[in-house]
Amino acid sequence: MTERFSYLDHLQCPRCQARYPAQAPRNLCHCGSPLLAGYDLDALRAALTPARLASRPPDLWRYHELLPVASAERVVSLGEPMTPLLMLPKLGASLDLADLWIKDDASLPTGTFKARGAAIGVSRAVELGIDRIAMPTNGNAGAAWAAYAAKAGLRCLVVMPEDAPEITRKECVVTGAEVHLVAGRIDDAGKMVARLVAGGEFFDVSTLKEPYRLEGKKTLGLEIAEQLGWRPPDVIVYPTGGGVGLLGIWKALQELRALGWLDGTLPRMVAVQATGCAPIVRAFEAGETVSQPWERSETIAFGITVPKPLGDFLILETLRQSHGRAVAVDDRAILADQAEMARREGRFICPEGAATVSAVRMLRQSGWLRREDRTLLINTGTGLKYPETVTAALPVLRPGEDIRGSTRRSGP
Amino acid sequence: MTERFSYLDHLQCPRCQARYPAQAPRNLCHCGSPLLAGYDLDALRAALTPARLASRPPDLWRYHELLPVASAERVVSLGEPMTPLLMLPKLGASLDLADLWIKDDASLPTGTFKARGAAIGVSRAVELGIDRIAMPTNGNAGAAWAAYAAKAGLRCLVVMPEDAPEITRKECVVTGAEVHLVAGRIDDAGKMVARLVAGGEFFDVSTLKEPYRLEGKKTLGLEIAEQLGWRPPDVIVYPTGGGVGLLGIWKALQELRALGWLDGTLPRMVAVQATGCAPIVRAFEAGETVSQPWERSETIAFGITVPKPLGDFLILETLRQSHGRAVAVDDRAILADQAEMARREGRFICPEGAATVSAVRMLRQSGWLRREDRTLLINTGTGLKYPETVTAALPVLRPGEDIRGSTRRSGP
């Protein structure tokens, strides 16, 4: 008997509970909600154990039974190494946190966690016979989907704000995507994509408008659980724009719990936003179940500039279910903590990731985080894509000039 | 009995064969040659098997017996995932190569293979009691050493040409290194560092002026061998500046052969340089055993702008021993092949890595490469650090504007 590669079973609406077969391309539920992938976990429980996982190659495809791609031949991969999960002893000490960790997704293709969603989303699109995809993006998702689309031979159209990190538009262009810039925000780009896909030429792969990007992000949670010996941390701190990573981590933990693989309790989930665009924080604090569009969004952490996330109700529900929090931090704090991370731990992370440092600083000061809480920061990407976050105006020496005679140390 | 973490035994001069103990910090041999680390391979042969390796975590420390760091407690790590080794079917088909592969080091900390040398070099420096290091760099090595030095709490001083990729100076600054720019080339920077270290305050960690950076680069060869089932490819194509990666791969294969782990024959090693700075190619073609300084070096592949590599005699010896070649490619070809790789395979690689594509294109056309040769390209870093290699001048739409009505596809 050949082994089943994927245990994907159906698509389900988390709002109205409608079920759909998973064999055809699908966007939202008829009720307007995102759809979630459902797996045959009862069958999988009998077929797979954590011990069997341990001998597999260290990439996100090791979890293929819990992913939607039906066979190994359909996998579109650029090489997705299991990303490092490491302790931050020096930064932790400075924050009075004895057990601070980072999950650092900078090592994925295109330098961000967006590769997880793109790897699974593109593989699944090809499998379902889709050959043209379109999406709005704040830059990094577009770069990742463009790269995987190039590998797969899919045509890819991307619309992004003109203020998105410049390198991301170059990534899209060099991999052959069709790129459009808009003098607006990601919601403006989203509306333009919606009108385009209504023409039927392109399939809409916007955040949560197709169900498989989230399955890719789920591998973040699967890796975290496996790397920590199937015992989740006490707190997970996630920079939240569209929130797919947060939902993916949570879905991973739910599925692993249903499989009986998890020890201990589920983590408290913390959503971090920038004070310049904090619809989830505002709704969380007001006790609302959905968010309201944020006007005039602006932050250096461009990736989390999402004025009205489509999955807001799911994010808010997750935060409350997990006894978590939503926290807003300002750009000054983000830049200071990006530098703090680099100087203390040698990691040049993206501003979105740095926002999680600022958040735990606040949460520790308020006492919500205890000193001994095992706290995990999610870094969503490399700082290399944000050169504007570091100033390095240095004098230029002439060859032969004496180093000591010229300038002093630039560091603290 | 506790197991031995490292089988490092001594340092040896490859030119005059002098031996030195490995317990003290050391730069060059008294004869002026770089020193190489020697291991007790006879003892190791009895202690380790490939099968035992297989169950270890997938990072470069899995090879700790063949690395110089004496104990696990001395490891300075930023998380170094085993990097992807993948087939390039579409690019291969376009080049008439049926078995073309890439080893892509973009997923390492700081986005380049320089992290390998820095991880081992910094760990070993700390172990030997060194607390201040200085080096010249074309950018990426400085960024990597600065990051690991920050993690370790070492003071780090870097001198780089003002033309080095701008992001690399920012990486050094953000991680707290002391950075000096020079209106010259890496050899000018090297002379300034040499004068500085003569003062005794800093330890010189220039390329091949200390023996352990090469041991880090050796892990590239160890990973390649293991990932290909201990059977080396027919040809390995490496972008050559200082050449430490090429020497490291070759040293890895020699040690694995001495351990009896390798199947098949050793690969032909190809050194790729830019026509704007090709001292190794010139010396190889002239049948010389050392290179002569290249005047007025200039290429978009900035990382391989090394006018006179210190290890030139070792590089040339390796190329000849392995029945390899040295090949020069021009910037126009490099940029075209960087785009070709991105469009066909979804990988945005650095210009140094793209030079290997141009090289195999030439070598296949000349017939030196056969269609069925298993050919492995080494990509040394991510394209994200070279934004100037891609042009993306795009019109900006107004929110609500129709996508189809404005511009056409940017790709081919």
Boltz contact constraints between the chains, C-beta under 6 A:
constraints:
  - contact:
      token1: [A, 58]
      token2: [B, 58]
      max_distance: 6.0
  - contact:
      token1: [A, 78]
      token2: [B, 346]
      max_distance: 6.0
  - contact:
      token1: [A, 79]
      token2: [B, 84]
      max_distance: 6.0
  - contact:
      token1: [A, 79]
      token2: [B, 86]
      max_distance: 6.0
  - contact:
      token1: [A, 81]
      token2: [B, 81]
      max_distance: 6.0
  - contact:
      token1: [A, 81]
      token2: [B, 107]
      max_distance: 6.0
  - contact:
      token1: [A, 84]
      token2: [B, 79]
      max_distance: 6.0
  - contact:
      token1: [A, 86]
      token2: [B, 79]
      max_distance: 6.0
  - contact:
      token1: [A, 107]
      token2: [B, 81]
      max_distance: 6.0
  - contact:
      token1: [A, 107]
      token2: [B, 107]
      max_distance: 6.0
  - contact:
      token1: [A, 111]
      token2: [B, 384]
      max_distance: 6.0
  - contact:
      token1: [A, 147]
      token2: [B, 346]
      max_distance: 6.0
  - contact:
      token1: [A, 148]
      token2: [B, 346]
      max_distance: 6.0
  - contact:
      token1: [A, 150]
      token2: [B, 343]
      max_distance: 6.0
  - contact:
      token1: [A, 150]
      token2: [B, 346]
      max_distance: 6.0
  - contact:
      token1: [A, 151]
      token2: [B, 346]
      max_distance: 6.0
  - contact:
      token1: [A, 162]
      token2: [B, 396]
      max_distance: 6.0
  - contact:
      token1: [A, 167]
      token2: [B, 384]
      max_distance: 6.0
  - contact:
      token1: [A, 167]
      token2: [B, 387]
      max_distance: 6.0
  - contact:
      token1: [A, 169]
      token2: [B, 392]
      max_distance: 6.0
  - contact:
      token1: [A, 170]
      token2: [B, 387]
      max_distance: 6.0
  - contact:
      token1: [A, 170]
      token2: [B, 390]
      max_distance: 6.0
  - contact:
      token1: [A, 170]
      token2: [B, 392]
      max_distance: 6.0
  - contact:
      token1: [A, 171]
      token2: [B, 348]
      max_distance: 6.0
  - contact:
      token1: [A, 173]
      token2: [B, 392]
      max_distance: 6.0
  - contact:
      token1: [A, 173]
      token2: [B, 410]
      max_distance: 6.0
  - contact:
      token1: [A, 174]
      token2: [B, 339]
      max_distance: 6.0
  - contact:
      token1: [A, 174]
      token2: [B, 342]
      max_distance: 6.0
  - contact:
      token1: [A, 174]
      token2: [B, 348]
      max_distance: 6.0
  - contact:
      token1: [A, 174]
      token2: [B, 390]
      max_distance: 6.0
  - contact:
      token1: [A, 175]
      token2: [B, 342]
      max_distance: 6.0
  - contact:
      token1: [A, 175]
      token2: [B, 346]
      max_distance: 6.0
  - contact:
      token1: [A, 176]
      token2: [B, 343]
      max_distance: 6.0
  - contact:
      token1: [A, 176]
      token2: [B, 411]
      max_distance: 6.0
  - contact:
      token1: [A, 178]
      token2: [B, 409]
      max_distance: 6.0
  - contact:
      token1: [A, 178]
      token2: [B, 410]
      max_distance: 6.0
  - contact:
      token1: [A, 179]
      token2: [B, 394]
      max_distance: 6.0
  - contact:
      token1: [A, 179]
      token2: [B, 410]
      max_distance: 6.0
  - contact:
      token1: [A, 180]
      token2: [B, 397]
      max_distance: 6.0
  - contact:
      token1: [A, 180]
      token2: [B, 403]
      max_distance: 6.0
  - contact:
      token1: [A, 181]
      token2: [B, 394]
      max_distance: 6.0
  - contact:
      token1: [A, 181]
      token2: [B, 396]
      max_distance: 6.0
  - contact:
      token1: [A, 182]
      token2: [B, 397]
      max_distance: 6.0
  - contact:
      token1: [A, 182]
      token2: [B, 399]
      max_distance: 6.0
  - contact:
      token1: [A, 183]
      token2: [B, 396]
      max_distance: 6.0
  - contact:
      token1: [A, 183]
      token2: [B, 398]
      max_distance: 6.0
  - contact:
      token1: [A, 184]
      token2: [B, 399]
      max_distance: 6.0
  - contact:
      token1: [A, 188]
      token2: [B, 399]
      max_distance: 6.0
  - contact:
      token1: [A, 192]
      token2: [B, 403]
      max_distance: 6.0
  - contact:
      token1: [A, 196]
      token2: [B, 403]
      max_distance: 6.0
  - contact:
      token1: [A, 339]
      token2: [B, 174]
      max_distance: 6.0
  - contact:
      token1: [A, 342]
      token2: [B, 174]
      max_distance: 6.0
  - contact:
      token1: [A, 342]
      token2: [B, 175]
      max_distance: 6.0
  - contact:
      token1: [A, 343]
      token2: [B, 150]
      max_distance: 6.0
  - contact:
      token1: [A, 343]
      token2: [B, 176]
      max_distance: 6.0
  - contact:
      token1: [A, 346]
      token2: [B, 78]
      max_distance: 6.0
  - contact:
      token1: [A, 346]
      token2: [B, 147]
      max_distance: 6.0
  - contact:
      token1: [A, 346]
      token2: [B, 150]
      max_distance: 6.0
  - contact:
      token1: [A, 346]
      token2: [B, 151]
      max_distance: 6.0
  - contact:
      token1: [A, 346]
      token2: [B, 175]
      max_distance: 6.0
  - contact:
      token1: [A, 348]
      token2: [B, 171]
      max_distance: 6.0
  - contact:
      token1: [A, 348]
      token2: [B, 174]
      max_distance: 6.0
  - contact:
      token1: [A, 384]
      token2: [B, 111]
      max_distance: 6.0
  - contact:
      token1: [A, 384]
      token2: [B, 167]
      max_distance: 6.0
  - contact:
      token1: [A, 384]
      token2: [B, 384]
      max_distance: 6.0
  - contact:
      token1: [A, 384]
      token2: [B, 385]
      max_distance: 6.0
  - contact:
      token1: [A, 385]
      token2: [B, 384]
      max_distance: 6.0
  - contact:
      token1: [A, 387]
      token2: [B, 167]
      max_distance: 6.0
  - contact:
      token1: [A, 387]
      token2: [B, 170]
      max_distance: 6.0
  - contact:
      token1: [A, 390]
      token2: [B, 170]
      max_distance: 6.0
  - contact:
      token1: [A, 390]
      token2: [B, 174]
      max_distance: 6.0
  - contact:
      token1: [A, 392]
      token2: [B, 169]
      max_distance: 6.0
  - contact:
      token1: [A, 392]
      token2: [B, 170]
      max_distance: 6.0
  - contact:
      token1: [A, 392]
      token2: [B, 173]
      max_distance: 6.0
  - contact:
      token1: [A, 394]
      token2: [B, 179]
      max_distance: 6.0
  - contact:
      token1: [A, 394]
      token2: [B, 181]
      max_distance: 6.0
  - contact:
      token1: [A, 396]
      token2: [B, 162]
      max_distance: 6.0
  - contact:
      token1: [A, 396]
      token2: [B, 181]
      max_distance: 6.0
  - contact:
      token1: [A, 396]
      token2: [B, 183]
      max_distance: 6.0
  - contact:
      token1: [A, 397]
      token2: [B, 180]
      max_distance: 6.0
  - contact:
      token1: [A, 397]
      token2: [B, 182]
      max_distance: 6.0
  - contact:
      token1: [A, 398]
      token2: [B, 183]
      max_distance: 6.0
  - contact:
      token1: [A, 399]
      token2: [B, 182]
      max_distance: 6.0
  - contact:
      token1: [A, 399]
      token2: [B, 184]
      max_distance: 6.0
  - contact:
      token1: [A, 399]
      token2: [B, 188]
      max_distance: 6.0
  - contact:
      token1: [A, 403]
      token2: [B, 180]
      max_distance: 6.0
  - contact:
      token1: [A, 403]
      token2: [B, 192]
      max_distance: 6.0
  - contact:
      token1: [A, 403]
      token2: [B, 196]
      max_distance: 6.0
  - contact:
      token1: [A, 409]
      token2: [B, 178]
      max_distance: 6.0
  - contact:
      token1: [A, 410]
      token2: [B, 173]
      max_distance: 6.0
  - contact:
      token1: [A, 410]
      token2: [B, 178]
      max_distance: 6.0
  - contact:
      token1: [A, 410]
      token2: [B, 179]
      max_distance: 6.0
  - contact:
      token1: [A, 411]
      token2: [B, 176]
      max_distance: 6.0
